[in-house]
């Protein structure tokens, strides 16, 4: 402390003296030549008189003049610039000298960062996990041969093995932190524990369906590498009343099929129980769904409005996809959207455009709010976009032929998506082969149905079959 005060006092004294030197340099050396160049003007005399001095009858000054002495301001500015530039040069020189000093002695940095145990080869080997210890331990016979010419040395004394967690990971770069898999697991387990304590809703992916030893089926959800068990009754798969006998077995098969289609879907859940020793987690999707229903369907905002209502566009999760239907979850309520409501153009297989885990925009068509358990919605996806079917019909002409692809075949009717974006229906085919899904065909238009927005015609031939 005493040394720092003395250094500061010396700096103040030298700084004051340096300021006087700079002031003299500016006033007596720099400014006179500049004044001579601009016509012999003395910069300290430059000023703008705002109000002249008042002189009495006797010639004495009654009131001094009011003026802006910008000449003195310019001189003070020169003083500041010279002092600042000098300090900048001094600090830059000091930084270069410090960098050269550090580069000349790199050993000091290494010695400071390396733990004391690393200086002893035996202690370093002890810090390596047991699985690698055999490969690091030197062979006893090799040690004896190396020590033969010299007197028999005393065997190296093994340092006590440090307890787990005492020493940090020895990193290549100094002051660098490395997160191990165990550290990451500890952080995630802490998240799960906090979610259990606060009853927070968290999200994982449905990773599997298993049958336990007691023949009960459970859903397995993956949450950042941790296995979360959800009993089937807590998955909220509503299939109506609970029958008995063969009907119950059929219901279970249907339930397992639905869960199988949901594999890979995002699942919200609330942790109901944890075991810190085995790090096991039991959760409930039903509780999370009911809480979301209460918030988004039954509670109102400050304006008295529901958050989910008819006509509103909301984001939904795709939780299952079949050929002709997509099932989505909208804030705790599940609903199925048929293929005809997915897009304005005809879709032969929903798998071509939607996958489990997708997030899509849907429009709410209707809401049923009987109770927390009895909530239902109807929604579609195609109304989000503009219907261009009638505009596309302008691209077709009667008796015109167009290439297209079969999207579906139902009860003898062939549904075709023409290459110009028009939906078309064919009731007959001139080709001897029967058209099938995804076949490329040639389509002749016989009539334009403006009300339905489709072209009606005949398949003249199959260009290429989808075998």
Buried (B, 14 or more C-beta within 10 A) or exposed (E): EEEEEEEEEEEEEEEEEBEEEBBEBBBEEBBEEEBEEEEEBEBBEBBEEEEEEEEEEEEEEEEEEEEEEEBBEBBEEBBEEBBEEEEEEEEEEEEEEEEEEEEEEEEEEEEEBEEEBEEBEBBBBBBEEEEEEEEEEEEEEEEEEEEEEEEEEEEEEEBEEEEEEEEEEEEEEEEEEEEEEEEEBEEBBEBBBEBBEEEEBBEBBBBEBEEEEEEEBBBBBBBBEBBBBBBBEBBBBEEEEEEEEEEEEEBEEEBBEBBEBBBBBBBBBBBBEBEEEEBEBBBBBBBBBBBBBEEBBBEEEEEEEBBBBEEBEBEBBBBBBBEBBBBBBBBBBBBBBEBEBBBBBBBBBBEEBBEBBBEBEBBBBEBEBEEBEEBBBBBBBBBEEEEEBEEBBEBBEEEBEBEBBBBBBEEEEBBBBBEBBBBBBBEEBEBEEEBBBBBBBBBBBBEBBEEEBBBBBBBBBBBEBEE
